[in-house]
Every structure is written in structure tokens, then in C-alpha cells.
Amino acid sequence: GQQVMQIPQYQHVQEGEDFTTYCNSSTTLSNIQWYKQRPGGHPVFLIQLVKSGEVKKQKRLTFQFGEAKKNSSLHITATQTTDVGTYFCAGFRIQGAQKLVFGQGTRLTINP
Amino acid sequence: NAGVTQTPKFQVLKTGQSMTLQCAQDMNHEYMSWYRQDPGMGLRLIHYSVGAGITDQGEVPNGYNVSRSTTEDFPLRLLSAAPSQTSVYFCASRRGFSYEQYFGPGTRLTVT
């Protein structure tokens, strides 16, 4: 079954509100990537986290990798309509590391 | 660079028919993968390749075949289409193990 779980599946916010999606793996990950897919589009790479406890920022987006390298989160501050889309985490397991396994994604919709 | 290209964009098949989804990349990437995307299921890995002549199964390989005779091309074959294979199929490539992954525009397949 799905070994990378992502919650929530859907999130609807008012423009300006914050948004967070969480990613949990049943096994330790060597690193984790985040992707964004706009409606009707294809996934586009956002960032990769490698180190335990790592935090990276891209403007209003903050990405964290857990200390045990089994979970990660993406937080968007003050959402804008351009943030609409589905956000996916994807992990490389330590065993079978060539496979990049995706979570189910969190679909973000925004009320302007 | 064209990046990752996929053909066709749309396809309708009858149950039992076979077809090949084409994927090509011009970035000289070693790793290529096929994913299917279904509502609520995220992106599930079908097959992947870590170089020409080398392929392996992903999470949902049944009913699909792949081959990798060149670095550039990674076709996905549906042997005998079933309605359960109705999905959006994405091909992706990346330079190496923990590099960012580039996705093609997708093929929307309907099996009736």
C-alpha cells in the first residue's frame, strides 16, 4: 500500500490564511522532495530536504524535515490565489532508494 | 530543450486493446519513471529505469510493460487494456538518484 501518507487530502482556505500539509512515512527516508501541480498541469519540483531537522524557506513557503526523517511538512503563510493546486511530498526510502514514492497529495483551493 | 515529451495527449481504448504510450527526454537523464494519477491516490509508480537496458517494477506494475533501449526513450505498453487502467499517465526523468524529477505533460487514457 501507500507508504507515504499525506494529510489532509483537501484544504479550502480564505485568501490570506495560512496552510499546512503533512507527510508521514512508515520507513526512514534518505531525503524528501516536494512538488506542486496546478489544475490541469503536471507536477513541478519545489524543493528537496536531506538532513534530519532541516528547514528551508522559499518566500512564503516553509519546508521542514523531521528529526527521525520519517515526516515532513509544508507551510504556506498568507496564501494567495496563485498557491492553488495540489502539493505532493515524495520520498526516497533508504532501501530501494531508486524509487521515488509519492504521497496522495493535498489539494488546496482558495476563496479570494 | 524540449524536456520530457509524451504522446499522445489523449487516448480512448476499448477493453482488450493494446497500445504504447511514448515518452522521450532530451536532457540525457539516466533515471526515467512512469506514474499513474487517480483521484485520491496521488502518483503511483508503475515502472522505472535507472539507465538504458535496466528496468524495474514500481508499486503498480501489473498490466504494463516497459523497455529502455536508449537513454532518451521509455515507452509504456498496455498489453490488454482494462477499465481499471483509465487514468492520467505521467512520464518523468531525473539526472540521478536524488535529483529533482521533471515530468512530462501527461497522457489522459480512457478505457471503455
Interface residues (C-beta under 8 A of the other chain):
Chain A: Q2 Q6 Q9 S30 N31 Q33 Y35 G41 H42 P43 V44 F45 Q48 V50 F88 A90 F92 A97 Q98 K99 L100 V101 F102 G103 Q104 G105
Chain B: Y31 S33 Y35 G40 M41 G42 L43 R44 L45 Y48 V50 D56 G58 E59 F90 A92 R94 F97 S98 E100 Q101 Y102 F103 G104 P105 G106
